[in-house]
Structure formats: C-alpha cells, structure tokens
Amino acid sequence: MDLLLAATKVKAATTATTTQAWAPLLPSHWPAQMDLLTACQNMGPGEACILVILGIIYLMFGYAIFKALVTLNACAAGAYLGALLGRSANAVAAGAFIGAIIAAAITFPLMKYAVMIMGGIFGAALGASLWRQANLQPELTWAGAMSGLIFFGMLSMILFRGSVILYTSLQGSVMLVFGIIALLYKYQSMAPSVTDVFSKRAFILPTIVLIPALLGLLYQQAMHPGPAPSKK
C-alpha cells in the first residue's frame, strides 16, 4: 500500500507539471470547492447566461431531445481535442471545427455507446468528488473515479432510458447552479457573501446541485414514463 501511495504521488507530481503543456484549460489537480468558485468568479456574464439556459434545457427536456444534447456534448469534447491538435499548426479554430464535426459524425449513429461513454465520464467525476468529499487519500482519487466510471458505464447499458434522464438532469443541474453562482459574482455587493457562505459551509454547494437534479429527474420521469408492461 505504501509503495502504491508513493508511486501515485510521483505520478501526480509529474502529471501536474505536464498537464498545462498539452491541455492548457484543464486543471493540474482535481478541483476543490474554492477552485470551482474561482472559476465562477472569473466567468463572463455571457458564458454564465449560456450555462443557465443550457442547464434549464438539459433539466427539463433532457430525454426528449437527448440525441441532440449528447451530440452537443460530443461536439464540445471534439472541438476541445481538435483545438489542442490544431494549436501546434496555429490553426486552433479550424482544428476545433473539424474536431466537432468528426465527433458529431461518430456520435449520432452510435448513440447508445455515446451515452455509455457520457455516463462513464459523469460517474468518474461523481466518484472522484465523493472520494474527496469523504476526506480519503487524495493521491488515490483515481480509484473513486474508476469505480464511478465502471458503475455508471454499465448502468447505461442496462437502464438506458433511466440513465439518460439521470445524466441529463445531473449535467443540467451543474450547469444551472454554476451559471447562477457566476451571475451572483457579477454583483460586487454579493460576491463576498457568496464566497463566505460556500467556504464556511462545504455541504451547501453539493446540496444545491442535488436538489435541481432530483427535481429534473422527477419531472422528466413524469413527462416520459417508461413503456407499460405487456399483458400476457
């Protein structure tokens, strides 16, 4: 166990120094709550409004238009990877455009597998967050991430409809909450109070993310009930 922790620390230190070289927008460590608040504080009002609008769409209409929303997620990921590849050739915009088109072209006909990948990513993020929230060894955060990735990835294959509703509700809630927080930071009189509340009460942020997610899940479940069992 000690050897594993030591090897993990060395790997983490190496990764922290190289991450920014090839992925400039990704953090060199798993973001803590204050890192997320700092990102909200630095977010522009236009970006915050887009997050709020998209969050509402994902929360309320996630399952109804899940193919478009999953494709949109894939486009965002493809644009980021394409921009990274195009940066070396000084063609960031072209690389992002081509990456988004390729990701969309691959995702749409393989929607079931795209949902499984999306579920694995959400599961990894949730598992890592819960690992850190439980104050376990930060060097082994990857273990929590892998557990969540495997569980939610398999869940997507078994309960497809329920998984789509769950993932879109969770993503919509995260986007909505962080968009609203970013907008609150634009009011200079409220910014210190927002930071003070979240820094002193660490449970508030996960709670206000969970509540809209549950409401969105219940709403989508009511609007799109599963097929009735066939009568024998």
C-alpha positions as CSV (number, residue, x, y, z in Angstrom):
1,M,0.0,0.0,0.0
2,D,2.8,2.4,0.9
3,L,4.6,1.6,-2.4
4,L,1.3,2.3,-4.3
5,L,0.9,5.7,-2.5
6,A,4.5,6.6,-3.2
7,A,4.2,5.7,-6.9
8,T,0.9,7.6,-7.1
9,K,2.5,10.8,-5.5
10,V,5.3,10.7,-8.0
11,K,2.9,10.2,-10.9
12,A,0.7,13.1,-9.7
13,A,3.7,15.4,-9.4
14,T,4.8,14.6,-12.9
15,T,1.3,15.0,-14.3
16,A,0.9,18.4,-12.6
17,T,3.9,19.7,-14.4
18,T,3.0,18.4,-17.8
19,T,-0.8,18.8,-17.9
20,Q,-0.7,22.5,-18.7
21,A,1.7,21.9,-21.5
22,W,-0.7,19.9,-23.6
23,A,-4.1,20.8,-22.1
24,P,-4.0,24.4,-21.1
25,L,-7.6,24.6,-19.9
26,L,-7.5,21.5,-17.7
27,P,-6.6,21.9,-14.1
28,S,-3.4,20.2,-12.9
29,H,-5.2,18.7,-9.9
30,W,-8.7,17.7,-9.0
31,P,-10.6,21.0,-8.4
32,A,-11.6,21.7,-4.8
33,Q,-14.7,23.7,-4.0
34,M,-12.8,27.0,-3.9
35,D,-11.3,26.3,-7.3
36,L,-14.9,25.9,-8.7
37,L,-15.9,29.2,-7.0
38,T,-12.9,30.9,-8.5
39,A,-13.8,29.6,-11.9
40,C,-17.3,31.0,-11.5
41,Q,-15.9,34.4,-10.3
42,N,-13.8,34.6,-13.5
43,M,-16.6,33.6,-15.8
44,G,-18.1,36.2,-18.1
45,P,-21.8,37.2,-17.9
46,G,-22.4,35.8,-21.4
47,E,-20.9,32.4,-20.5
48,A,-23.0,32.4,-17.3
49,C,-26.2,33.1,-19.1
50,I,-25.5,30.4,-21.7
51,L,-24.9,27.9,-18.8
52,V,-28.2,28.9,-17.2
53,I,-30.1,28.4,-20.4
54,L,-28.5,25.1,-21.3
55,G,-28.9,23.9,-17.7
56,I,-32.7,24.5,-17.9
57,I,-32.8,22.7,-21.3
58,Y,-30.9,19.7,-20.0
59,L,-33.0,19.6,-16.8
60,M,-36.5,19.8,-18.4
61,F,-36.0,18.4,-21.9
62,G,-33.0,16.1,-21.5
63,Y,-34.7,12.8,-22.5
64,A,-37.0,14.4,-25.1
65,I,-34.0,15.7,-27.2
66,F,-31.2,13.5,-25.7
67,K,-29.8,12.7,-29.1
68,A,-29.2,16.4,-29.8
69,L,-27.8,17.0,-26.3
70,V,-25.5,14.0,-26.3
71,T,-24.2,15.1,-29.8
72,L,-23.7,18.6,-28.4
73,N,-21.6,17.2,-25.6
74,A,-19.6,15.2,-28.1
75,C,-19.1,18.3,-30.3
76,A,-17.8,20.2,-27.3
77,A,-15.3,17.5,-26.5
78,G,-14.3,17.1,-30.1
79,A,-13.8,20.8,-30.5
80,Y,-11.5,20.9,-27.5
81,L,-9.4,18.0,-28.7
82,G,-9.3,19.4,-32.2
83,A,-8.2,22.8,-30.9
84,L,-5.4,21.1,-29.0
85,L,-4.2,19.3,-32.1
86,G,-4.6,22.4,-34.3
87,R,-2.7,24.6,-31.8
88,S,0.7,23.2,-32.9
89,A,-0.1,24.2,-36.5
90,N,-1.5,27.6,-35.5
91,A,-5.0,26.5,-36.6
92,V,-7.0,26.4,-33.4
93,A,-10.3,27.4,-35.0
94,A,-10.0,25.0,-37.9
95,G,-9.0,22.2,-35.6
96,A,-11.9,22.9,-33.2
97,F,-14.4,23.0,-36.1
98,I,-13.1,19.7,-37.7
99,G,-12.9,18.0,-34.3
100,A,-16.6,19.0,-33.5
101,I,-17.8,17.7,-36.9
102,I,-15.9,14.4,-36.6
103,A,-17.2,13.9,-33.0
104,A,-20.8,14.6,-34.1
105,A,-20.5,12.3,-37.1
106,I,-19.2,9.4,-34.9
107,T,-21.7,10.0,-32.0
108,F,-25.0,10.3,-33.8
109,P,-25.1,6.8,-35.4
110,L,-23.5,5.2,-32.2
111,M,-25.8,6.9,-29.7
112,K,-26.1,4.0,-27.3
113,Y,-22.3,3.8,-26.9
114,A,-22.1,7.6,-26.7
115,V,-24.5,7.6,-23.8
116,M,-22.4,4.9,-22.1
117,I,-19.2,7.0,-22.5
118,M,-21.1,10.1,-21.2
119,G,-22.3,8.0,-18.2
120,G,-18.8,6.8,-17.6
121,I,-17.5,10.3,-17.6
122,F,-20.2,11.5,-15.2
123,G,-19.6,8.5,-13.0
124,A,-15.9,9.2,-12.9
125,A,-16.5,12.8,-11.9
126,L,-19.0,11.8,-9.3
127,G,-16.8,9.1,-7.9
128,A,-13.8,11.4,-7.6
129,S,-15.9,14.1,-6.0
130,L,-17.3,11.7,-3.4
131,W,-13.9,10.4,-2.7
132,R,-12.6,13.9,-2.0
133,Q,-15.7,14.8,0.0
134,A,-15.1,11.7,2.3
135,N,-11.6,13.0,3.0
136,L,-9.9,9.9,1.7
137,Q,-6.3,9.9,0.3
138,P,-6.2,12.5,-2.4
139,E,-3.4,10.5,-4.2
140,L,-5.9,7.7,-4.8
141,T,-8.8,9.8,-6.1
142,W,-8.4,7.9,-9.4
143,A,-9.7,4.8,-7.5
144,G,-13.0,6.6,-6.8
145,A,-13.1,7.9,-10.4
146,M,-12.6,4.4,-11.8
147,S,-15.3,2.9,-9.6
148,G,-17.8,5.5,-10.7
149,L,-16.8,5.1,-14.3
150,I,-17.4,1.4,-14.3
151,F,-20.6,1.5,-12.4
152,F,-22.3,4.2,-14.4
153,G,-21.0,3.0,-17.7
154,M,-22.5,-0.4,-17.0
155,L,-25.7,1.2,-15.7
156,S,-26.1,3.0,-19.1
157,M,-26.2,-0.4,-20.9
158,I,-28.7,-1.9,-18.5
159,L,-31.1,1.0,-17.9
160,F,-30.7,3.2,-21.0
161,R,-33.8,5.4,-20.5
162,G,-33.2,5.9,-16.8
163,S,-29.5,6.6,-17.3
164,V,-30.2,9.3,-19.9
165,I,-32.7,11.0,-17.6
166,L,-30.2,10.8,-14.7
167,Y,-27.2,12.1,-16.6
168,T,-29.1,15.0,-18.3
169,S,-30.6,16.0,-15.0
170,L,-27.2,16.0,-13.3
171,Q,-25.5,17.9,-16.1
172,G,-28.3,20.4,-16.3
173,S,-28.2,21.0,-12.5
174,V,-24.5,21.6,-12.5
175,M,-24.7,24.0,-15.4
176,L,-27.6,25.9,-13.9
177,V,-26.1,26.2,-10.4
178,F,-22.7,27.3,-11.5
179,G,-24.2,29.7,-14.1
180,I,-26.3,31.3,-11.3
181,I,-23.3,31.5,-9.0
182,A,-21.3,33.2,-11.7
183,L,-24.1,35.7,-12.2
184,L,-24.2,36.4,-8.5
185,Y,-20.5,37.1,-8.5
186,K,-21.1,39.9,-11.0
187,Y,-22.8,41.9,-8.2
188,Q,-19.9,43.4,-6.2
189,S,-22.0,43.7,-3.1
190,M,-22.9,40.0,-3.1
191,A,-19.6,38.5,-4.1
192,P,-18.0,38.5,-0.6
193,S,-21.2,37.0,0.9
194,V,-21.3,34.2,-1.7
195,T,-17.7,33.2,-1.1
196,D,-18.2,33.4,2.7
197,V,-21.3,31.1,2.6
198,F,-19.7,28.4,0.5
199,S,-16.3,28.5,2.2
200,K,-17.7,28.1,5.7
201,R,-20.4,25.5,4.8
202,A,-19.0,23.0,2.4
203,F,-22.2,21.0,2.2
204,I,-24.2,23.8,0.7
205,L,-22.8,23.5,-2.9
206,P,-23.4,19.8,-3.3
207,T,-26.9,20.2,-1.8
208,I,-27.9,22.9,-4.2
209,V,-26.6,20.9,-7.1
210,L,-28.5,17.8,-5.9
211,I,-31.9,19.5,-5.4
212,P,-32.4,20.7,-9.0
213,A,-31.0,17.4,-10.3
214,L,-33.7,15.4,-8.3
215,L,-36.4,17.8,-9.4
216,G,-35.3,17.5,-13.0
217,L,-35.2,13.7,-12.7
218,L,-38.7,13.5,-11.3
219,Y,-40.0,15.9,-13.9
220,Q,-38.5,14.0,-16.8
221,Q,-39.7,10.8,-15.3
222,A,-43.2,12.1,-15.1
223,M,-43.2,13.5,-18.6
224,H,-41.6,10.4,-20.2
225,P,-42.8,7.4,-18.3
226,G,-41.4,4.0,-19.3
227,P,-43.4,1.7,-21.6
228,A,-46.2,-0.2,-19.9
229,P,-45.5,-3.9,-19.4
230,S,-47.1,-6.1,-22.0
231,K,-50.0,-8.2,-21.0
232,K,-49.7,-11.9,-21.3
